[in-house]
C-alpha cells in the first residue's frame, strides 16, 4: 500500500528535508538521491533503499522497487525535498554503506587517492571515471567535499553504488601501500616526469591527485614512489583535476 503525505508540516517531510545537510546525514547515516536513473542504480547495486518518495501522478511502475516503502507526496512537498531546478519527481532515502576493507595483497589492485578536492562536480566525475576505468576503490582523504552532497551524487551518475569509496587518512594509506609494494604515483609539476614515460598496464598501483588550486599536499608527495605530470601545450595554466585524473588512470590502467 502506498502512503500519501500532503502537508509540508508532516514530521517525516521535515526529517527528509534535513538530509540536505551534512550534519544530519552523518547523524542518521542516511542520504537522499534524486532522479529515476540514480534510484534504479541504488536498487540494483545492493544499496539499502529505505524509502522511495514519488510526486503525485508520477509513473514509477517500471522500476523494480523490491521491498522498499513508497510514499506519494504533492508537488508542493516535492519542491521542498528537491535540490534540482527541474526535479524528476522521484527521490529515495538511502542508508550509507558500511565501511569495507580492501585486500591489499590482491592482484591486480588499482586505487585512486583523492586529497582535498572540494568541488562536488569534480569529485563525482572522478568517481564516475574510476568506475569506467575499472579502479578497485577510491580513497577520500581529508578536506574532500562530502560524498553525499547532492551535486556529488548526481555527478557520479550512479557510480558511487558500483565501487567502494572509503574515507581515510592518506598518510596512513600511503604507508600501508608502500609496505605492500604497491607503487604510488603522485601528481605534481615539480620534480616529476611526463606521464607518457611511465609504463602503462600497471597491475598494482595507486594514483594520488589533489586540490583544484593547490594540488597534492607536499608532505604526501614526499611519500610517493614517483610523481608524474601531464604536459600543457597551449596557454592554459593547468588541466581540470577530473580531466587530468581520467587521462592518468587510463594510461596507467593500459
C-alpha positions, 0 to 999 in steps of 0.5 A: 500500500502506498502512503500519501503525505500532503502537508509540508508540516508532516514530521517525516517531510521535515526529517527528509528535508534535513538530509540536505545537510551534512550534519544530519546525514552523518547523524542518521547515516542516511542520504537522499538521491534524486532522479529515476536513473540514480534510484534504479542504480541504488536498487540494483547495486545492493544499496539499502533503499529505505524509502522511495518518495514519488510526486503525485501522478508520477509513473514509477511502475517500471522500476523494480522497487523490491521491498522498499516503502513508497510514499506519494507526496504533492508537488508542493512537498516535492519542491521542498525535498528537491535540490534540482531546478527541474526535479524528476519527481522521484527521490529515495532515502538511502542508508550509507554503506558500511565501511569495507576493507580492501585486500591489499595483497590482491592482484591486480589492485588499482586505487585512486587517492583523492586529497582535498578536492572540494568541488562536488562536480569534480569529485563525482566525475572522478568517481564516475571515471574510476568506475569506467576505468575499472579502479578497485576503490577510491580513497577520500582523504581529508578536506574532500567535499562530502560524498553525499552532497547532492551535486556529488551524487548526481555527478557520479551518475550512479557510480558511487553504488558500483565501487567502494569509496572509503574515507581515510587518512592518506598518510596512513594509506600511503604507508600501508601501500608502500609496505605492500609494494604497491607503487604510488604515483603522485601528481605534481609539476615539480620534480616529476616526469611526463606521464607518457614515460611511465609504463602503462598496464600497471597491475598494482598501483595507486594514483594520488591527485589533489586540490583544484588550486593547490594540488597534492599536499607536499608532505604526501608527495614526499611519500610517493614512489614517483610523481608524474605530470601531464604536459600543457601545450597551449596557454592554459595554466593547468588541466581540470583535476577530473580531466587530468585524473581520467587521462592518468588512470587510463594510461596507467590502467593500459 
